[in-house]
């Protein structure tokens, strides 16, 4: 089984939450409740926007995408060690 990233799990949760919200609204309407559709859309769009911002922040915090820079020596006039850059580490 392939382990999914946190962003993929949050996106899947967004789909599930959207389906659950639509189900809850449908049940409320069929039960005879009066629902302000515009307010529901505003709240829904705000929730989805916040969720997408959260997933973007989590994607940006991933640490495995960072690149290593080669050691460039010290400030004491020592020559730079570029062997790390040549080897690709």
C-alpha positions as CSV (number, residue, x, y, z in Angstrom):
1,X,0.0,0.0,0.0
2,X,1.3,3.4,-1.0
3,X,1.4,6.0,1.8
4,X,-0.3,9.2,0.9
5,X,1.0,12.6,1.7
6,X,-0.8,14.7,4.3
7,X,-2.0,17.1,1.6
8,X,-3.6,14.2,-0.3
9,X,-5.3,13.0,2.9
10,X,-6.7,16.5,3.6
11,X,-7.9,16.8,0.0
12,X,-9.8,13.5,0.4
13,X,-11.2,14.7,3.6
14,X,-12.4,17.8,1.8
15,X,-14.4,15.7,-0.7
16,X,-15.9,13.7,2.1
17,X,-16.8,16.8,4.1
18,X,-18.5,18.3,1.0
19,X,-20.5,15.2,0.4
20,X,-21.5,15.0,4.1
21,X,-22.5,18.7,4.1
22,X,-24.6,18.2,0.9
23,X,-26.3,15.2,2.6
24,X,-27.1,17.2,5.7
25,X,-28.5,20.1,3.7
26,X,-30.6,17.6,1.7
27,X,-32.0,16.0,4.9
28,X,-32.8,19.4,6.4
29,X,-34.7,20.5,3.2
30,X,-36.6,17.3,3.0
31,X,-37.5,17.6,6.6
32,X,-39.2,20.9,5.9
33,X,-36.6,23.3,7.1
34,X,-36.2,26.6,5.4
35,X,-32.6,27.2,4.4
36,X,-31.0,30.4,3.0
37,X,-29.1,29.0,0.0
38,X,-27.0,32.1,-0.4
39,X,-25.7,31.9,3.1
40,X,-25.0,28.2,2.7
41,X,-22.9,28.9,-0.4
42,X,-21.0,31.7,1.4
43,X,-20.2,29.5,4.3
44,X,-19.3,26.6,2.0
45,X,-17.0,28.7,-0.1
46,X,-15.3,30.1,3.0
47,X,-14.8,26.6,4.4
48,X,-13.4,25.3,1.1
49,X,-11.1,28.3,0.7
50,X,-9.8,27.9,4.3
51,X,-9.2,24.2,3.7
52,X,-7.3,24.8,0.5
53,X,-5.1,27.4,2.2
54,X,-4.4,24.9,4.9
55,X,-3.4,22.2,2.4
56,X,-1.1,24.8,0.6
57,X,0.6,25.6,3.9
58,X,1.1,22.0,4.7
59,X,2.5,21.3,1.3
60,X,4.9,24.2,1.7
61,X,6.1,22.9,5.1
62,X,7.3,19.6,3.7
63,X,11.0,19.1,4.4
64,X,12.0,16.6,1.8
65,X,11.9,19.0,-1.1
66,X,14.9,21.0,0.2
67,X,18.1,20.9,-1.7
68,X,21.4,20.5,-0.1
69,X,24.0,23.1,-0.9
70,X,27.7,22.0,-1.0
71,X,30.0,23.1,1.8
72,X,31.8,26.3,0.7
73,X,34.5,26.2,3.3
74,X,34.9,28.7,6.1
75,X,35.6,32.4,6.1
76,X,39.2,31.9,7.1
77,X,40.5,31.7,3.5
78,X,40.4,27.9,3.3
79,X,39.7,26.6,-0.2
80,X,36.1,25.6,-1.0
81,X,35.2,21.9,-1.0
82,X,33.3,21.4,-4.2
83,X,33.6,17.6,-4.1
84,X,30.1,17.4,-2.6
85,X,28.7,19.3,-5.5
86,X,30.5,17.1,-8.0
87,X,29.3,13.9,-6.4
88,X,25.7,15.2,-6.3
89,X,25.2,14.8,-2.5
